[in-house]
Amino acid sequence: MRRLTASSFAILIAAFSIAAFSADPPQPRGAALSTPFDSDGYSAMTRLTPTDCLVGSDIDLKTMLERVSDLQKRGLIRADVDEAHVKAHVWTTATAVAFKIEPMLVSIVYDSNPGIDHCTFVQTITGLDGKQLPAYGFGLTRALYKKTDWSKVGPADLPSVTDRFQAFKATADHLNQEGK
């Protein structure tokens, strides 16, 4: 499994020019964030300041493909979808899996860091070629977090319950290609 590394995380920060931090913030350090899905090709890192954060998460397609049956048992991929279909629609499947995991990740970050007022989340997908590409991103304030019942947020809800949700070009390109 390829994990989101500190250097990849630094590249994410620079590449997306995310303005999640106030002027001259303390120098936060990236730290791995453990989830129940780490062995399934999912990894996450956080970069925290006293009031803001950046969370970068990644799904490794090679590992995800190796773990389809486990992901099905966990309800992240429908049980009636066969491995050939997942392989033919691998980016679409990875995006759907990420959307299902994201509410849990949001809750972990906000519940574990009571001082955080604003957080930016960026999801990447590591392709079968080993290249890590941005899938989507969004911002979230604590006020918005508190008024949302995250246990009931489904994949289709994510764009409407977050700030500035954006699907990146790589996602559109892959979804269009897999849809043909």
N, C-alpha and C positions, 0 to 999 in steps of 0.2 A: 504494500500500500504506500503510495506517495502522500506524505503529509504536507500540509501547508507549513512551510518553514519560516523562520524569522526573516530570512532574506527575501522570500517570496512576498511576505507581508509588507516589508519595506518597499518593494517594487509596487505592490498594490497602492500603497499610500502615495507614492510619487506619480504613478501612472494615471491615477484617477483624479489627482489634485483635489481630494475631498477636503472641503473647508469645514471640518467637523470641530476644529479646535479654535479657541480664542487666540488673540495675539499673544505671542510669547508664552505658551503654556509650559509647565514643567515638562521635562523630557520623560514621557512615559515609556515603559518597556513592553514589548510584545510578550504575551504569555499564552501558552496553550490552554484551551478551554475544553475540558473533558465532556463528552456527550455519550449517551448509550449506543451511538452509531459509529464510534471510532473504528471498530474492526470491519465495518462495512464500506470503507472508502471515504468516510466523512471526517473532516477535521476542521477545527476552528481555532482562531487566535484572537485575543483581545489586546487592545492598546488603550490604557485608561489614563485619564487625568482626574483631578478631584471632581470635575463636573461633567466631563464629556468622555465619549469612548468611540472607538472604531472596532468593529468586529469583522474579521475576514474569515469566511468559511469556504471550504472546497470539497467537491465530490470528485474522486478519482474514478474515471469510467472503467478502467481495467479491473479494479477491485470491485466496483459495483457489479460488473458483469459476472464476476466470480461468486458473488454473494446474493444473486437474485432470489434463490429459495429462502434464504434468511430474511431478506427484505420483504418477501411475500408473507412469511410467518409473522412478521412484525406489523403487517398491514400497510407498508409503504409502497408496495407494488401489488396490484390486484392479483389474487391467486389464479384467476382464469387467463392471465396473460402468460404466454409461453416465452422461453428464453430467446427464440428466434425473433419474435416480435420486439422484445426488449433490445436486442442487438441491432435490429433494423431501425429502431427509434431511440437510440441510446441517449442522445442529448435531451430529447423530449422527456424521456423517463427520468433522467437525472434532475432535470428542472422540476418535474412533478414531485420527486422525492425531496428535493431541497425545500420546496414550498410546504411540504407536510412537516418537515423538521423545524422550519423557521420559527413558528410560534413557541416551541419549546426552548429554542435558543434565545429568543427575545426574553422569555420569562426567566431563564437562568441568569442572563446578564443583569436585568433590572432588579430581580429579587436578591442577587448576591452583592449588588453595589448600590446601596440606598442613596448615596450622594450623587449618583449620575443623573443629570437632568436631560441630556440629549445624547443619542447614540446614532452612529451611521453604520449600516450593515451592508457588506459587499459579498456576494456569492460568486465564486469562480467554479469552473469545471475544468479538470485536467483531462484532456482528450486522450484517445488511444495512442496518439503520437507523443505523449508526454508534455504537450504544450498546454499551459494553463491560460484559460481565457475567461474574461469577465462575463457572467451570465446576467445578473441583475443587482440592483442596489436600492436602498431606501434609507430615510432618516426616521427617527422616532423620538418624541419627547416623553418625559415621565408622565406628564398630564394625559397625553394620548394613550400611553401604556395603561394607566390606571383606569381609564374609562372604557377599556376594551376587555371583554372576557376572553382571554387568550386560549382557554381550554376549548372554546367553541369556534375559534378561527380556523377555517378550512383554506385549502390552497387557492380557491377563487376569491377569497376575501382579502388576501394579503395586500394587493394594491390599494384597496379602498380604506384600510385601517392604518395605513402608514403615511408618512410625509414623503413627497417627491419620489415615489416609486418610479424606477426606470429600468426597463429591459435593455441590455446593451446589444450592439449590432451582432455580435457573435451568436447570441440567442436567436435573433430573427433569422440570420443566415442559416443556422442549423435546423431550426424548426421548419423553415420553408423547404430546405433540401429534403428533410425526412418526410415531409408531407406529400412529396411527389410520388 
